[in-house]
């Protein structure tokens, strides 16, 4: 694990910082995020489900598959990595094992949520949550399991839908007391709710901007003023890539050529730069 990434994340993640954290489903997307100048990324569970299996975010990704993606992404980039670990893949004992695996794989922050299993995308309907007391114990197990206490535990609650905002705030406070370093109340429904969350619970807070989701999209500056330390754009890269692929492939199928839309496709040269071809050419030359 990169010790420098742990230190960098701790330094950048402060109350009101509004740190922008796009999501990556694979190492290639992680390289694009880093090359765009972002200083942290999230390994998105929904993105892995969508891209790796072509299925919705309904709890089908395993701990091993997630860990494999984190290993690949950690090898590709040096910026801090936040990992969406869903419900921790079981009870408190499973959570401890998940945290140890992801820490060894290179995670700088590990996100755990209080949904029942199988979990659902945070912006789907009909989510259910486990008892608050059970989640508190899972978070205690996560805190105890990490080998380096600079690795941060993010506690997410999805209770807004089923129990209301006040209950979600109460859960966040309990999770903070249990030792979570960062808090995340998923899917507030309006700007007023967004603003209330950081005011209601001490500690560092994340929010999630989902295009087409339940929460209104607000700019970084406004969210920072509300007090948010970080802002997830968990699947904006995935949604942009899907639209581009759909449009280009649709044009190719209809016309038999991409003539006229070449600008919609990254050049061969730029693609090679994105995957750091010069580094591998240098290594080939060195070891020839």
Buried (B, 14 or more C-beta within 10 A) or exposed (E): BBEEBBEBBBEBBEBBBBBBBBBBBBBBBBBBBBEEEBBBBBBBBBBBBBBBEEEEBEBBBEBEBBBBBBBBBBEBBEBBBBBBBBBBBBBBEBBBBBBBBBBBBBBBBBBBBBBBBEBBBBBBEEBBBBEBEBBBBBBBBBBEBBEEEBBBBBBBBBBBBEBEBEBBBBBBBBBBEBBBBBBBBBBBEEBEBBBBBBEBBEBBBBBBBBEEBBBEEBEBEEBBBBBBBBBBBBBBBBBEBEEEEEEBEEBBEEEEEBEEEEEEEEEEEEEBBEEEEEEEEEEEEEEE
